[in-house]
Amino acid sequence: NAPAVVSTVDSCEMLLKEMDIKNVLERAKHADIALLGIGQISDACTIYQSKSISKEVLAELIDKGACASFASSFLDQSGKEIDVSIKDRMIGLEVSDIQEIPMKIAVSYGENKISAIKSTLSGRRIDAIVTDLDTAKELI
């Protein structure tokens, strides 16, 4: 277990050196299949509601055009990764690591996630999606 975002770069670097965390991330890089979530960016998003990011970071994400959280990255509407101030404090696989995994399956649904899902699909970040019927209809 490791938090998604830590308070300092030093804390992040220290945690990434922990053998358990290092081993899990290394094994994940070599997975055949990745099961991922897609989050939306708003004051209702999980990463904000869980207090992993501050109001200021949320404002930065919105100002920079982020519409999706995917792995330990944020994507704009075209699916491009956005450079944000918290990037060096996040623990998880990079988008580039995930792109190397042969099968990437996302699970995401809901009207509030349409834009985020479209972003991830536009960027060709995933190979398959599991969603509900109403969300699928909106994506078509």
C-alpha positions as CSV (number, residue, x, y, z in Angstrom):
1,N,0.0,0.0,0.0
2,A,1.2,3.5,-0.8
3,P,-0.8,6.8,-1.1
4,A,-1.5,8.1,-4.6
5,V,0.0,11.5,-3.7
6,V,2.4,12.3,-0.9
7,S,3.2,15.7,0.6
8,T,6.8,16.1,-0.6
9,V,9.1,15.0,-3.4
10,D,11.5,13.6,-0.7
11,S,8.7,11.4,0.7
12,C,7.9,10.1,-2.7
13,E,11.5,9.3,-3.5
14,M,11.8,7.5,-0.1
15,L,8.6,5.5,-0.6
16,L,9.7,4.5,-4.2
17,K,12.9,3.0,-2.7
18,E,10.9,0.8,-0.3
19,M,11.4,-2.7,-1.5
20,D,7.7,-3.7,-1.2
21,I,6.5,-0.7,-3.2
22,K,9.4,-1.0,-5.7
23,N,8.7,-4.7,-6.3
24,V,4.9,-4.1,-6.8
25,L,5.5,-1.3,-9.3
26,E,8.1,-3.3,-11.2
27,R,5.9,-6.4,-11.4
28,A,3.0,-4.2,-12.6
29,K,5.2,-2.8,-15.4
30,H,5.6,-6.4,-16.7
31,A,1.9,-7.4,-16.5
32,D,0.1,-8.9,-19.4
33,I,-3.2,-7.2,-18.5
34,A,-3.9,-4.0,-16.6
35,L,-7.3,-3.3,-15.1
36,L,-7.6,0.5,-14.6
37,G,-10.0,3.1,-13.6
38,I,-10.7,6.4,-15.2
39,G,-11.5,9.4,-13.0
40,Q,-13.0,12.7,-13.9
41,I,-11.7,16.1,-12.8
42,S,-14.0,18.2,-10.6
43,D,-14.6,19.0,-7.0
44,A,-16.5,15.6,-6.9
45,C,-13.6,13.5,-8.1
46,T,-12.2,10.8,-5.9
47,I,-8.7,12.2,-5.7
48,Y,-10.0,15.5,-4.4
49,Q,-12.7,14.1,-2.2
50,S,-10.1,11.8,-0.5
51,K,-8.0,14.9,0.1
52,S,-5.1,13.5,-1.9
53,I,-5.0,16.8,-3.8
54,S,-5.7,20.3,-2.5
55,K,-8.1,22.9,-3.8
56,E,-5.2,24.7,-5.4
57,V,-4.0,21.6,-7.3
58,L,-7.6,20.9,-8.4
59,A,-7.7,24.5,-9.8
60,E,-4.4,23.9,-11.5
61,L,-5.7,20.7,-13.2
62,I,-8.8,22.5,-14.4
63,D,-6.8,25.5,-15.6
64,K,-4.5,23.3,-17.6
65,G,-7.4,21.5,-19.2
66,A,-7.3,18.2,-17.4
67,C,-10.5,16.2,-17.8
68,A,-9.3,12.7,-16.8
69,S,-7.2,11.1,-14.1
70,F,-5.6,7.9,-15.5
71,A,-3.0,5.9,-13.5
72,S,-0.8,8.4,-11.9
73,S,-1.4,11.0,-14.7
74,F,-3.8,13.6,-15.9
75,L,-5.1,13.8,-19.5
76,D,-6.6,16.6,-21.5
77,Q,-9.5,16.1,-23.9
78,S,-7.3,14.7,-26.6
79,G,-5.8,12.2,-24.3
80,K,-2.4,13.9,-24.0
81,E,-0.7,13.8,-20.6
82,I,-0.7,17.2,-18.8
83,D,2.4,18.3,-16.8
84,V,1.2,19.2,-13.3
85,S,3.0,20.4,-10.2
86,I,2.2,17.2,-8.2
87,K,3.6,14.8,-10.8
88,D,6.8,14.3,-8.9
89,R,4.8,13.5,-5.7
90,M,2.6,10.7,-7.2
91,I,3.2,7.0,-6.6
92,G,2.1,4.7,-9.4
93,L,2.8,3.6,-12.9
94,E,3.5,6.3,-15.5
95,V,1.3,6.4,-18.6
96,S,4.4,5.4,-20.6
97,D,4.7,2.3,-18.5
98,I,1.0,1.4,-18.9
99,Q,1.3,1.8,-22.7
100,E,3.8,-1.0,-22.7
101,I,1.3,-3.5,-21.1
102,P,-0.3,-5.6,-23.9
103,M,-3.9,-5.4,-22.8
104,K,-5.3,-2.4,-20.9
105,I,-8.9,-2.6,-19.7
106,A,-10.6,0.3,-18.0
107,V,-13.7,0.2,-15.8
108,S,-15.6,3.5,-15.6
109,Y,-19.2,4.6,-15.9
110,G,-21.5,7.5,-15.3
111,E,-22.6,10.7,-16.9
112,N,-20.0,12.6,-15.0
113,K,-17.2,10.5,-16.5
114,I,-18.1,10.8,-20.2
115,S,-15.5,13.4,-20.9
116,A,-12.8,11.6,-19.0
117,I,-13.6,8.3,-20.8
118,K,-13.6,10.0,-24.2
119,S,-10.2,11.6,-23.4
120,T,-8.7,8.2,-22.5
121,L,-10.2,6.7,-25.7
122,S,-9.0,9.6,-27.8
123,G,-5.5,9.2,-26.5
124,R,-5.6,5.5,-27.3
125,R,-4.7,4.8,-23.7
126,I,-6.8,1.6,-23.3
127,D,-7.8,-1.4,-25.4
128,A,-11.2,-2.1,-23.9
129,I,-13.7,-0.6,-21.5
130,V,-16.2,-2.0,-19.2
131,T,-19.1,0.4,-18.6
132,D,-22.9,0.5,-18.3
133,L,-25.4,0.8,-21.1
134,D,-26.2,4.5,-20.6
135,T,-22.6,5.5,-20.6
136,A,-21.8,3.3,-23.7
137,K,-24.7,5.0,-25.5
138,E,-23.2,8.5,-24.7
139,L,-19.8,7.4,-25.9
140,I,-21.0,6.2,-29.3
